[in-house]
Amino acid sequence: MSAELDAIAQKMVADGKGILAADESSSTIKKRFDAIGVESTEDNRRDYRELLFRSTEAMKEYISGVILFDETIRQKAKDGTPLVQLITDAGSIPGIKVDAGAKPQPFCPGETITEGLDGLGGRLKEYYDLGARFAKWRAVIDIDTAAAVPSYTSIRANAHALARYAALCQEAKIVPIVEPEVLMDGSHDIDTCYRVTEWVLKTVFEELYYQRIRLEGMVLKPNMIVPGKKSPKQASVEEVAEKTVRVLKSCVPSVVPGIAFLSGGQSDEEATAHLDAMVKLGGLPWKLTYSYGRALQAAPQKAWSGKAENVAAAQAAFTHRARMNSLAALGQWTSSEEKKAA
């Protein structure tokens, strides 16, 4: 089982490939569709995701895995082909979001705890049978220095839940994506983000150790070190890259096969430029790649806008963004590449 987990984790962070986060909950995809004037029906959600999974160049060349929502892993394309099969036929790995979302944490005002551990072992077995070979669980850590947020209680509880989830995944022969996200909302500066992220990552790996997780058979999905969106002082690409790599080197064991960053509300090009700058620093013990949702999907969603005649344009937009991030994961992205037409 260890060899199987390790092999899947390595494939998830293959050179020049990254993970498509297509696991938006029903409420989140509704917001995305509302923004482009599309009704969030089951058929529309399927049609949109099908066009992504049928983007041949993107899926074969730039996407190593796809995180799915419970609805999507059970859906079939218009022609009756299971969506999971479209993913595997492209040489990509199907994955599944298994957490039940972040809920208010008792006695911790302004903080959340991610739920979904109850019955998870049974759900993982079903997802394995449906084709999932990796899973995702997201812990959310906010920063509000005026309110003394985050607290030790919240960080410890979320790290413990992530580790328990990871253990259940590995027991079920599923690679866990461990996602502790320090949010970029708020007005905090980049150094505050650094300190909180360091605290979170060290706590997470301590809990993973206590739960006997095989680090070679997991993938880390962290935030980058960026200032809050409302911070009066933003950071250069070089500063984000340097601080992110520094905190990872101080917290992440070298046996972890790869780190697939979340975009966390960054613009498409920001997420790409930051990843590229980190890879170009070199000398890293693990692969660096992407696990983006909005930063891969915003452009194709806008191009599609729910119209069948726009499918080709949407696929071209998705392929362009996937290619840009593939170049970044190889340290070969340039702003001139970005300006080329999709």
C-alpha positions as a Markdown table, in Angstrom:
| # | Residue | x | y | z |
|---|---|---|---|---|
| 1 | Met | 0.0 | 0.0 | 0.0 |
| 2 | Ser | 2.8 | 2.4 | 0.8 |
| 3 | Ala | 4.3 | 2.1 | -2.7 |
| 4 | Glu | 0.9 | 2.7 | -4.2 |
| 5 | Leu | 0.4 | 5.8 | -2.2 |
| 6 | Asp | 3.8 | 7.1 | -3.0 |
| 7 | Ala | 3.4 | 6.5 | -6.7 |
| 8 | Ile | 0.1 | 8.4 | -6.8 |
| 9 | Ala | 1.5 | 11.3 | -4.8 |
| 10 | Gln | 4.5 | 11.5 | -7.2 |
| 11 | Lys | 2.2 | 11.5 | -10.2 |
| 12 | Met | 0.2 | 14.3 | -8.7 |
| 13 | Val | 3.2 | 16.6 | -8.7 |
| 14 | Ala | 4.7 | 15.5 | -12.0 |
| 15 | Asp | 7.0 | 18.0 | -13.7 |
| 16 | Gly | 5.0 | 20.7 | -15.4 |
| 17 | Lys | 1.6 | 19.5 | -14.2 |
| 18 | Gly | -0.7 | 20.7 | -11.6 |
| 19 | Ile | -4.1 | 19.9 | -10.0 |
| 20 | Leu | -7.4 | 21.4 | -11.1 |
| 21 | Ala | -9.6 | 22.3 | -8.2 |
| 22 | Ala | -13.1 | 21.7 | -9.6 |
| 23 | Asp | -14.6 | 20.8 | -6.2 |
| 24 | Glu | -16.7 | 24.0 | -5.6 |
| 25 | Ser | -19.7 | 23.3 | -3.4 |
| 26 | Ser | -23.2 | 23.9 | -4.7 |
| 27 | Ser | -23.3 | 27.3 | -3.0 |
| 28 | Thr | -19.9 | 28.3 | -4.3 |
| 29 | Ile | -20.5 | 27.3 | -7.9 |
| 30 | Lys | -23.8 | 29.2 | -7.8 |
| 31 | Lys | -21.9 | 32.4 | -6.9 |
| 32 | Arg | -19.5 | 31.7 | -9.8 |
| 33 | Phe | -22.4 | 31.1 | -12.2 |
| 34 | Asp | -24.4 | 34.1 | -10.9 |
| 35 | Ala | -21.4 | 36.3 | -11.9 |
| 36 | Ile | -21.7 | 35.1 | -15.5 |
| 37 | Gly | -25.5 | 35.0 | -15.7 |
| 38 | Val | -25.9 | 31.3 | -15.7 |
| 39 | Glu | -28.4 | 29.3 | -13.7 |
| 40 | Ser | -26.8 | 26.8 | -11.4 |
| 41 | Thr | -28.6 | 23.7 | -12.5 |
| 42 | Glu | -27.3 | 20.1 | -12.4 |
| 43 | Asp | -27.1 | 20.0 | -16.2 |
| 44 | Asn | -25.3 | 23.4 | -16.4 |
| 45 | Arg | -22.8 | 22.3 | -13.8 |
| 46 | Arg | -22.2 | 19.1 | -15.6 |
| 47 | Asp | -21.8 | 20.8 | -19.0 |
| 48 | Tyr | -19.3 | 23.3 | -17.6 |
| 49 | Arg | -17.2 | 20.7 | -16.0 |
| 50 | Glu | -17.4 | 18.4 | -19.0 |
| 51 | Leu | -16.0 | 21.1 | -21.2 |
| 52 | Leu | -13.0 | 21.4 | -18.9 |
| 53 | Phe | -12.4 | 17.6 | -18.8 |
| 54 | Arg | -12.7 | 17.4 | -22.6 |
| 55 | Ser | -10.0 | 20.1 | -23.1 |
| 56 | Thr | -7.6 | 17.5 | -24.5 |
| 57 | Glu | -4.4 | 19.5 | -24.6 |
| 58 | Ala | -4.9 | 21.0 | -21.1 |
| 59 | Met | -5.8 | 17.7 | -19.5 |
| 60 | Lys | -3.2 | 15.6 | -21.1 |
| 61 | Glu | -0.3 | 18.0 | -20.9 |
| 62 | Tyr | -0.8 | 20.3 | -17.9 |
| 63 | Ile | -3.2 | 18.7 | -15.4 |
| 64 | Ser | -2.1 | 15.8 | -13.2 |
| 65 | Gly | -5.3 | 15.5 | -11.1 |
| 66 | Val | -8.8 | 16.9 | -10.7 |
| 67 | Ile | -10.5 | 17.5 | -7.3 |
| 68 | Leu | -14.2 | 16.7 | -7.7 |
| 69 | Phe | -17.3 | 17.5 | -5.6 |
| 70 | Asp | -19.6 | 14.7 | -4.5 |
| 71 | Glu | -22.1 | 15.5 | -7.2 |
| 72 | Thr | -19.5 | 15.5 | -10.0 |
| 73 | Ile | -17.8 | 12.2 | -9.2 |
| 74 | Arg | -21.2 | 10.6 | -9.7 |
| 75 | Gln | -22.1 | 12.4 | -12.9 |
| 76 | Lys | -22.0 | 11.3 | -16.5 |
| 77 | Ala | -21.3 | 13.4 | -19.6 |
| 78 | Lys | -24.1 | 14.1 | -22.1 |
| 79 | Asp | -23.1 | 11.0 | -24.1 |
| 80 | Gly | -23.3 | 8.8 | -21.0 |
| 81 | Thr | -19.5 | 8.6 | -20.3 |
| 82 | Pro | -18.8 | 9.0 | -16.5 |
| 83 | Leu | -16.9 | 12.2 | -15.9 |
| 84 | Val | -14.4 | 10.2 | -13.9 |
| 85 | Gln | -13.6 | 8.3 | -17.1 |
| 86 | Leu | -13.0 | 11.4 | -19.1 |
| 87 | Ile | -10.4 | 12.4 | -16.5 |
| 88 | Thr | -8.7 | 9.0 | -16.4 |
| 89 | Asp | -8.7 | 8.7 | -20.2 |
| 90 | Ala | -6.8 | 11.9 | -20.3 |
| 91 | Gly | -4.1 | 10.4 | -18.0 |
| 92 | Ser | -5.2 | 12.5 | -15.1 |
| 93 | Ile | -6.1 | 11.3 | -11.6 |
| 94 | Pro | -9.6 | 11.8 | -10.1 |
| 95 | Gly | -9.7 | 13.2 | -6.6 |
| 96 | Ile | -12.5 | 14.1 | -4.2 |
| 97 | Lys | -13.3 | 16.9 | -1.6 |
| 98 | Val | -14.3 | 15.1 | 1.6 |
| 99 | Asp | -14.7 | 17.8 | 4.2 |
| 100 | Ala | -18.1 | 19.2 | 5.2 |
| 101 | Gly | -17.0 | 22.8 | 5.3 |
| 102 | Ala | -15.7 | 25.2 | 7.9 |
| 103 | Lys | -18.2 | 25.9 | 10.7 |
| 104 | Pro | -18.0 | 28.4 | 13.7 |
| 105 | Gln | -15.8 | 27.0 | 16.4 |
| 106 | Pro | -17.2 | 26.9 | 19.9 |
| 107 | Phe | -15.6 | 29.5 | 22.3 |
| 108 | Cys | -13.4 | 30.9 | 19.5 |
| 109 | Pro | -15.2 | 34.0 | 18.2 |
| 110 | Gly | -14.4 | 34.7 | 14.5 |
| 111 | Glu | -12.8 | 31.3 | 14.0 |
| 112 | Thr | -13.9 | 28.1 | 12.3 |
| 113 | Ile | -13.3 | 24.3 | 12.5 |
| 114 | Thr | -13.6 | 22.1 | 9.5 |
| 115 | Glu | -16.2 | 19.3 | 10.0 |
| 116 | Gly | -16.7 | 16.0 | 8.2 |
| 117 | Leu | -14.7 | 13.3 | 10.1 |
| 118 | Asp | -17.9 | 11.4 | 11.2 |
| 119 | Gly | -18.4 | 8.5 | 8.8 |
| 120 | Leu | -15.4 | 9.5 | 6.7 |
| 121 | Gly | -13.9 | 6.0 | 6.6 |
| 122 | Gly | -17.0 | 4.6 | 4.9 |
| 123 | Arg | -17.3 | 7.5 | 2.5 |
| 124 | Leu | -13.6 | 7.1 | 1.5 |
| 125 | Lys | -14.2 | 3.4 | 0.6 |
| 126 | Glu | -17.2 | 4.4 | -1.6 |
| 127 | Tyr | -15.1 | 7.2 | -3.3 |
| 128 | Tyr | -12.3 | 4.7 | -3.9 |
| 129 | Asp | -14.8 | 2.5 | -5.7 |
| 130 | Leu | -16.0 | 5.5 | -7.7 |
| 131 | Gly | -12.4 | 6.0 | -8.9 |
| 132 | Ala | -11.0 | 8.6 | -6.5 |
| 133 | Arg | -7.3 | 8.1 | -5.7 |
| 134 | Phe | -6.7 | 11.2 | -3.7 |
| 135 | Ala | -8.8 | 13.5 | -1.5 |
| 136 | Lys | -8.8 | 17.0 | -0.2 |
| 137 | Trp | -9.6 | 18.5 | 3.2 |
| 138 | Arg | -9.4 | 22.3 | 3.8 |
| 139 | Ala | -8.7 | 23.9 | 7.1 |
| 140 | Val | -9.3 | 27.7 | 7.2 |
| 141 | Ile | -7.2 | 30.0 | 9.5 |
| 142 | Asp | -8.2 | 33.7 | 9.5 |
| 143 | Ile | -6.0 | 36.6 | 10.8 |
| 144 | Asp | -7.4 | 39.4 | 12.9 |
| 145 | Thr | -4.6 | 40.8 | 15.1 |
| 146 | Ala | -7.0 | 43.1 | 16.9 |
| 147 | Ala | -9.1 | 40.1 | 18.0 |
| 148 | Ala | -6.1 | 37.9 | 18.8 |
| 149 | Val | -7.1 | 35.6 | 15.9 |
| 150 | Pro | -5.9 | 33.0 | 15.2 |
| 151 | Ser | -5.9 | 31.3 | 18.6 |
| 152 | Tyr | -3.9 | 28.3 | 19.7 |
| 153 | Thr | -7.2 | 26.5 | 20.2 |
| 154 | Ser | -8.3 | 26.9 | 16.6 |
| 155 | Ile | -4.9 | 26.1 | 15.0 |
| 156 | Arg | -4.5 | 23.0 | 17.2 |
| 157 | Ala | -8.0 | 21.7 | 16.5 |
| 158 | Asn | -7.8 | 22.2 | 12.8 |
| 159 | Ala | -4.4 | 20.6 | 12.6 |
| 160 | His | -5.6 | 17.6 | 14.5 |
| 161 | Ala | -8.6 | 17.2 | 12.2 |
| 162 | Leu | -6.4 | 17.4 | 9.1 |
| 163 | Ala | -4.1 | 14.7 | 10.5 |
| 164 | Arg | -7.1 | 12.4 | 11.4 |
| 165 | Tyr | -8.5 | 12.9 | 7.9 |
| 166 | Ala | -5.0 | 12.1 | 6.4 |
| 167 | Ala | -4.8 | 8.9 | 8.4 |
| 168 | Leu | -8.3 | 7.7 | 7.3 |
| 169 | Cys | -7.3 | 8.5 | 3.7 |
| 170 | Gln | -4.1 | 6.5 | 3.8 |
| 171 | Glu | -5.9 | 3.6 | 5.4 |
| 172 | Ala | -8.3 | 3.6 | 2.5 |
| 173 | Lys | -5.4 | 3.7 | -0.1 |
| 174 | Ile | -6.2 | 7.3 | -1.0 |
| 175 | Val | -3.5 | 10.1 | -1.0 |
| 176 | Pro | -4.5 | 13.0 | 1.2 |
| 177 | Ile | -4.0 | 16.6 | 0.1 |
| 178 | Val | -3.4 | 18.4 | 3.4 |
| 179 | Glu | -4.7 | 22.0 | 3.0 |
| 180 | Pro | -4.2 | 24.4 | 5.8 |
| 181 | Glu | -5.1 | 27.8 | 4.4 |
| 182 | Val | -4.2 | 31.0 | 6.1 |
| 183 | Leu | -6.6 | 33.5 | 4.5 |
| 184 | Met | -5.4 | 36.6 | 2.7 |
| 185 | Asp | -8.4 | 38.6 | 3.8 |
| 186 | Gly | -7.9 | 41.4 | 6.2 |
| 187 | Ser | -5.3 | 44.2 | 6.6 |
| 188 | His | -2.3 | 42.3 | 8.1 |
| 189 | Asp | 1.1 | 42.7 | 6.6 |
| 190 | Ile | 3.3 | 40.0 | 4.9 |
| 191 | Asp | 5.3 | 39.3 | 8.1 |
| 192 | Thr | 2.2 | 38.6 | 10.1 |
| 193 | Cys | 1.2 | 36.1 | 7.4 |
| 194 | Tyr | 4.7 | 34.5 | 7.6 |
| 195 | Arg | 4.4 | 34.1 | 11.4 |
| 196 | Val | 1.0 | 32.6 | 11.4 |
| 197 | Thr | 1.7 | 30.3 | 8.5 |
| 198 | Glu | 4.9 | 29.1 | 10.2 |
| 199 | Trp | 2.9 | 28.4 | 13.4 |
| 200 | Val | 0.2 | 26.6 | 11.4 |
| 201 | Leu | 2.5 | 24.4 | 9.3 |
| 202 | Lys | 4.6 | 23.4 | 12.3 |
| 203 | Thr | 1.5 | 22.4 | 14.2 |
| 204 | Val | 0.1 | 20.5 | 11.2 |
| 205 | Phe | 3.3 | 18.4 | 10.8 |
| 206 | Glu | 3.4 | 17.7 | 14.5 |
| 207 | Glu | -0.1 | 16.3 | 14.3 |
| 208 | Leu | 0.7 | 14.3 | 11.2 |
| 209 | Tyr | 3.5 | 12.7 | 13.1 |
| 210 | Tyr | 1.3 | 11.9 | 16.0 |
| 211 | Gln | -1.2 | 10.2 | 13.6 |
| 212 | Arg | 1.6 | 8.2 | 11.9 |
| 213 | Ile | 1.1 | 9.7 | 8.5 |
| 214 | Arg | 3.4 | 8.5 | 5.7 |
| 215 | Leu | 4.7 | 11.8 | 4.5 |
| 216 | Glu | 5.9 | 10.3 | 1.2 |
| 217 | Gly | 2.3 | 9.5 | 0.4 |
| 218 | Met | 0.7 | 12.9 | 0.8 |
| 219 | Val | 0.7 | 16.3 | -0.9 |
| 220 | Leu | 0.7 | 19.7 | 0.9 |
| 221 | Lys | -1.6 | 22.5 | -0.3 |
| 222 | Pro | -0.6 | 25.7 | 1.5 |
| 223 | Asn | -1.2 | 29.4 | 1.0 |
| 224 | Met | 1.6 | 31.6 | -0.3 |
| 225 | Ile | 3.1 | 34.2 | 2.1 |
| 226 | Val | 1.2 | 37.3 | 1.0 |
| 227 | Pro | -0.1 | 40.4 | 2.8 |
| 228 | Gly | -3.8 | 40.8 | 3.4 |
| 229 | Lys | -5.9 | 42.2 | 0.6 |
| 230 | Lys | -6.6 | 45.3 | 2.7 |
| 231 | Ser | -3.0 | 45.8 | 3.8 |
| 232 | Pro | -1.7 | 49.3 | 2.9 |
| 233 | Lys | 1.6 | 47.7 | 1.9 |
| 234 | Gln | 1.5 | 45.0 | -0.7 |
| 235 | Ala | 4.5 | 42.9 | -1.7 |
| 236 | Ser | 6.6 | 42.3 | -4.7 |
| 237 | Val | 6.7 | 39.0 | -6.6 |
| 238 | Glu | 10.2 | 38.5 | -5.3 |
| 239 | Glu | 9.3 | 39.1 | -1.7 |
| 240 | Val | 6.4 | 36.7 | -1.8 |
| 241 | Ala | 8.6 | 34.0 | -3.4 |
| 242 | Glu | 11.4 | 34.5 | -1.0 |
| 243 | Lys | 9.3 | 34.5 | 2.2 |
| 244 | Thr | 7.1 | 31.5 | 1.0 |
| 245 | Val | 10.1 | 29.4 | 0.2 |
| 246 | Arg | 11.8 | 30.3 | 3.5 |
| 247 | Val | 8.8 | 29.3 | 5.6 |
| 248 | Leu | 8.4 | 26.0 | 3.7 |
| 249 | Lys | 12.0 | 25.1 | 4.2 |
| 250 | Ser | 11.7 | 25.7 | 7.9 |
| 251 | Cys | 8.5 | 23.7 | 8.3 |
| 252 | Val | 8.1 | 21.0 | 5.6 |
| 253 | Pro | 10.1 | 17.8 | 5.8 |
| 254 | Ser | 12.1 | 17.0 | 2.7 |
| 255 | Val | 10.4 | 13.6 | 2.2 |
| 256 | Val | 7.1 | 15.2 | 1.3 |
| 257 | Pro | 7.0 | 14.7 | -2.5 |
| 258 | Gly | 5.4 | 18.0 | -3.5 |
| 259 | Ile | 3.7 | 21.2 | -2.6 |
| 260 | Ala | 0.7 | 22.3 | -4.7 |
| 261 | Phe | -0.2 | 25.9 | -3.8 |
| 262 | Leu | -3.7 | 27.2 | -3.6 |
| 263 | Ser | -4.3 | 30.6 | -5.3 |
| 264 | Gly | -6.3 | 32.0 | -2.3 |
| 265 | Gly | -8.0 | 34.9 | -4.1 |
| 266 | Gln | -4.9 | 36.0 | -6.1 |
| 267 | Ser | -5.5 | 37.1 | -9.6 |
| 268 | Asp | -4.7 | 34.6 | -12.4 |
| 269 | Glu | -1.4 | 36.2 | -13.3 |
| 270 | Glu | -0.3 | 36.9 | -9.7 |
| 271 | Ala | -0.7 | 33.2 | -8.8 |
| 272 | Thr | 1.3 | 32.2 | -11.9 |
| 273 | Ala | 4.0 | 34.8 | -11.4 |
| 274 | His | 4.5 | 33.9 | -7.7 |
| 275 | Leu | 4.8 | 30.2 | -8.5 |
| 276 | Asp | 7.3 | 30.8 | -11.3 |
| 277 | Ala | 9.5 | 33.0 | -9.0 |
| 278 | Met | 9.6 | 30.3 | -6.3 |
| 279 | Val | 10.6 | 27.6 | -8.7 |
| 280 | Lys | 13.3 | 29.8 | -10.2 |
| 281 | Leu | 14.9 | 30.2 | -6.7 |
| 282 | Gly | 15.9 | 26.5 | -7.1 |
| 283 | Gly | 17.5 | 24.2 | -4.6 |
| 284 | Leu | 14.3 | 22.8 | -3.2 |
| 285 | Pro | 13.8 | 19.3 | -1.7 |
| 286 | Trp | 10.2 | 19.0 | -3.0 |
| 287 | Lys | 8.3 | 19.7 | -6.2 |
| 288 | Leu | 6.4 | 23.0 | -6.4 |
| 289 | Thr | 3.2 | 23.2 | -8.4 |
| 290 | Tyr | -0.3 | 24.5 | -8.5 |
| 291 | Ser | -3.7 | 23.3 | -7.2 |
| 292 | Tyr | -5.8 | 26.2 | -8.5 |
| 293 | Gly | -9.5 | 26.8 | -8.7 |
| 294 | Arg | -10.4 | 30.3 | -9.6 |
| 295 | Ala | -6.9 | 31.0 | -11.0 |
| 296 | Leu | -7.6 | 28.3 | -13.6 |
| 297 | Gln | -11.3 | 28.7 | -14.1 |
| 298 | Ala | -12.2 | 32.4 | -14.0 |
| 299 | Ala | -11.2 | 32.9 | -17.6 |
| 300 | Pro | -13.0 | 29.8 | -19.1 |
| 301 | Gln | -16.1 | 30.5 | -17.1 |
| 302 | Lys | -16.3 | 34.0 | -18.5 |
| 303 | Ala | -15.6 | 32.8 | -22.0 |
| 304 | Trp | -18.3 | 30.1 | -21.7 |
| 305 | Ser | -21.1 | 32.1 | -20.1 |
| 306 | Gly | -23.4 | 29.1 | -20.4 |
| 307 | Lys | -23.6 | 29.1 | -24.2 |
| 308 | Ala | -22.8 | 25.9 | -26.3 |
| 309 | Glu | -21.3 | 28.0 | -29.1 |
| 310 | Asn | -18.7 | 29.3 | -26.6 |
| 311 | Val | -17.3 | 25.9 | -25.6 |
| 312 | Ala | -14.3 | 26.0 | -27.9 |
| 313 | Ala | -13.4 | 29.5 | -26.6 |
| 314 | Ala | -13.8 | 28.4 | -23.0 |
| 315 | Gln | -11.6 | 25.4 | -23.6 |
| 316 | Ala | -8.9 | 27.6 | -25.3 |
| 317 | Ala | -9.0 | 30.0 | -22.2 |
| 318 | Phe | -8.6 | 27.0 | -19.9 |
| 319 | Thr | -5.8 | 25.6 | -21.9 |
| 320 | His | -4.0 | 28.9 | -21.9 |
| 321 | Arg | -4.2 | 29.3 | -18.1 |
| 322 | Ala | -3.1 | 25.7 | -17.6 |
| 323 | Arg | -0.2 | 26.2 | -19.9 |
| 324 | Met | 0.9 | 29.4 | -18.1 |
| 325 | Asn | 0.9 | 27.6 | -14.8 |
| 326 | Ser | 2.7 | 24.6 | -16.3 |
| 327 | Leu | 5.4 | 26.9 | -17.5 |
| 328 | Ala | 5.5 | 28.5 | -14.0 |
| 329 | Ala | 5.9 | 25.0 | -12.3 |
| 330 | Leu | 8.9 | 24.5 | -14.6 |
| 331 | Gly | 10.3 | 28.0 | -13.9 |
| 332 | Gln | 9.9 | 28.9 | -17.5 |
| 333 | Trp | 7.0 | 31.5 | -17.4 |
| 334 | Thr | 7.5 | 35.0 | -18.7 |
| 335 | Ser | 5.1 | 38.0 | -18.9 |
| 336 | Ser | 5.5 | 37.8 | -22.7 |
| 337 | Glu | 4.1 | 34.3 | -22.7 |
| 338 | Glu | 1.2 | 35.6 | -20.8 |
| 339 | Lys | 0.4 | 38.2 | -23.4 |
| 340 | Lys | 0.1 | 35.5 | -26.2 |
| 341 | Ala | -3.5 | 34.9 | -27.2 |
| 342 | Ala | -5.2 | 31.9 | -25.7 |
